[in-house]
Amino acid sequence: MVKKAVKTRPHRITSFELMWNAPVKRMRGPRAQLSVDAILQAAITMADAEGLEGLTMAALAKRLRVAPMALYRHVPGKTELIELMSERALGPPPVLSSGHWREAIGGWARANLESLVARPWLLDAVSRRRTLGPNIMAWLDAALAALARSGLREQNLIEAVLLIDGHAR
């Protein structure tokens, strides 16, 4: 019996893998002149200036002086690009007070609001369904740690964080 050769498609990297620094198998061909970091920095700069409505893959490629298809060697698409941008722009959570839980969660909420005011496009980006990256998980963890001292039952902690986050938004 002769086995047929099965063609397999190359694995497209996901935003999850990019956010969590999963090992990436290098594609064949010439060495890439772009990096995910360079793409994200340019995209964030564009969004800061023009909002998400001004961000297109074509405009981003033009800014980076590459062909639009070159971007897709590094990011799967615009949706994933926005997920990566919001993860990067949000950054790590603030260091919270170790004092009273109200002071700590208040600091968290203010820092959350400040990040959204500093980058108005971020509100739209974080409101979309997205992959949870290390920064958003660290923000959640910080809020849960602050509220854990409040006496709330464990099953109510997430609901309280979502309520506070909703008020900041």
Secondary structure as UniProt FT lines:
FT   HELIX           15..19
FT   TURN            20..21
FT   HELIX           36..50
FT   HELIX           52..54
FT   HELIX           57..64
FT   HELIX           68..71
FT   TURN            72..74
FT   HELIX           78..90
FT   HELIX           101..118
FT   HELIX           120..127
FT   HELIX           134..148
FT   TURN            149..151
FT   HELIX           154..168
//
